[in-house]
């Protein structure tokens, strides 16, 4: 069960890596900051689904 979880995470990171390689090779450097911000916002949404973190998020916005 743990190996399945690790493979899932590893495959997701490889997709992100391929995206950055694609952007770099096609000289789309201006898109890299936008992708990074979107990834950070998605991580924020995932980690703030816990009810204990909600009061801290309200203070940010």
N, C-alpha and C positions, 0 to 999 in steps of 0.2 A: 504494500500500500504506500509506503514511504517512497519507494522508487518511482511509482507512478506520479506522485506529487512532484518529485524532483524533475522528472522528464517534462512535465507540463510547464514548469517554470523555465527550464532550460530552453524549451522550444519557443516560449514567448520572448525570451531575451534574444534568441537568434533572429526573430522577426524584427525586433527593434534594431539590432545590429545591421541587418540587411538594409533596412530603411536608411540608416545613416550612411552606409557605404554607397547606396544608390544616390543619395543627395550629394555626397562628396564627389563622386565620379562624374556626375552630370553638372557640376559646378552650380549647384543650387544652395550655396552657403547661406543665403538670406533666409532660407526656410528652416534651417537647423534651430535657431532660437525659438521659432514658433512651435516646432515639434517638441522641444524640451519643455516649454511652458505647458503645452497640452498634456504631456506625460506627467508633469508635476501636479497639475490640477486633477488628473485622474487618480493619482496616488493619494492626494488629499481627500478626494471623495471616498475612496475605498477605505482609508484608515479612519475616517470620521463617521463611519456608520455605527460606531459604538456610542451608546447613550452617555457614557462617562466623559467623552471628549466634546460633546455638543456645547457646553457653556464656554469653552475656550475658543471655539470657532466663531461664536456670536460676537466675541470681542474683536475679532479680526475684521469683521465686516461691519 
